[in-house]
């Protein structure tokens, strides 16, 4: 997998999480993707940290929306 593909897959999964019924499980899966891409050298540390920050915000927003709807 190339660097561009790693970025694309991670961004796609983060975008899909916006409508997820189980954001905590999806966040764990995406964090694993980020960690694997980082360890394989396909994602620089700075990019991985940016994705982790975005992921935390998106997951938090989704959890808040799910709790509000309940």
C-alpha positions as CSV (number, residue, x, y, z in Angstrom):
1,X,0.0,0.0,0.0
2,X,1.3,3.4,-0.9
3,X,1.4,6.5,1.4
4,X,-1.5,8.0,-0.6
5,X,-3.6,4.9,-0.2
6,X,-2.9,4.8,3.6
7,X,-4.1,8.4,3.8
8,X,-7.2,7.7,1.7
9,X,-8.3,4.6,3.7
10,X,-7.9,6.3,7.0
11,X,-9.8,9.4,5.9
12,X,-12.5,7.2,4.5
13,X,-12.9,5.3,7.7
14,X,-13.0,8.5,9.7
15,X,-15.7,9.9,7.4
16,X,-17.8,6.7,7.7
17,X,-17.6,7.0,11.5
18,X,-19.8,10.1,11.3
19,X,-22.8,7.9,10.8
20,X,-21.7,4.9,12.9
21,X,-24.0,3.3,15.4
22,X,-20.9,2.1,17.4
23,X,-18.3,4.9,17.3
24,X,-16.2,3.5,20.2
25,X,-15.6,0.2,18.3
26,X,-15.0,2.0,15.0
27,X,-12.5,4.4,16.8
28,X,-10.6,1.4,18.1
29,X,-10.4,-0.1,14.6
30,X,-9.3,3.2,13.0
31,X,-6.6,3.7,15.7
32,X,-5.3,0.3,14.8
33,X,-5.1,1.2,11.1
34,X,-3.2,4.4,12.0
35,X,-0.8,2.5,14.3
36,X,-0.2,-0.1,11.6
37,X,0.4,2.4,8.9
38,X,2.8,4.3,11.1
39,X,4.7,1.2,12.1
40,X,5.0,0.2,8.4
41,X,6.5,3.6,7.5
42,X,3.5,4.6,5.4
43,X,2.5,7.4,7.7
44,X,4.8,9.9,9.4
45,X,4.4,10.4,13.1
46,X,3.0,14.0,12.7
47,X,0.3,12.8,10.3
48,X,-0.6,9.9,12.6
49,X,-1.0,12.4,15.5
50,X,-3.2,14.7,13.4
51,X,-5.4,11.7,12.4
52,X,-5.7,10.7,16.1
53,X,-6.8,14.2,17.1
54,X,-9.4,14.3,14.3
55,X,-10.6,10.9,15.2
56,X,-11.0,11.8,18.9
57,X,-13.1,14.9,17.9
58,X,-15.2,13.0,15.4
59,X,-15.9,10.1,17.8
60,X,-16.7,12.5,20.6
61,X,-19.2,14.4,18.4
62,X,-20.8,11.2,17.3
63,X,-21.2,9.9,20.8
64,X,-22.8,13.2,21.9
65,X,-25.3,13.0,19.0
66,X,-26.2,9.4,19.8
67,X,-26.8,10.3,23.5
68,X,-28.9,13.3,22.5
69,X,-31.0,11.1,20.3
70,X,-31.7,8.5,23.0
